[in-house]
Amino acid sequence: MFELIVKESREGKNQPSVSLGLRLKIAGHETVCRVIGPLDDFKAFEIEVKTILSELERIRAKAGELFERSSAQGKLGIHSGMTPAEIWKILSGIKDDDEFTISFNSLDEAGRRQVAEHILTRCNIFSGKAAVFSSRYDEITALMT
């Protein structure tokens, strides 16, 4: 848990200094590790807290993407032990082009590149879903647009 650490003002100062700490409990021992501070100015403290909040939001969003990707793959029956050909068989069966694109993009980058290599080397890219794939695939990002 986060904890506010207050150090009372020294002689001649009107304000205390504050720090933000994280209380850690490890193997029966407990300690507080500073994350911010000590700071004598509330504005500086507020800027540091906003930076942490921004970083936590970035991490929350990334976790959300990972859970969403996992959920999308689970609905299709895609799992890590599948070959690119097996994954392509599932993806090529998706009728809606937008859903097809989202499903492909939900694969991790290595998986996308392996499936792309399979499509581009083993499939007729002029018909069916392979044609949709070849027209939307961006080799640099390994994503479909």
Buried (B, 14 or more C-beta within 10 A) or exposed (E): EEEEBEEEEEEEEEEEBBBBBEEEEEEEEEEBEEBBBBBBEEEEBEEBBEEEEEEEEEEEEEEEEEEEBEEBBEEBEBEEEBEBEBBBEBBBEBEEBEEBBBBBBBBEEEBBBBBBEBBBEEBEBEEEBBEBBBEBBEEEEBBBE
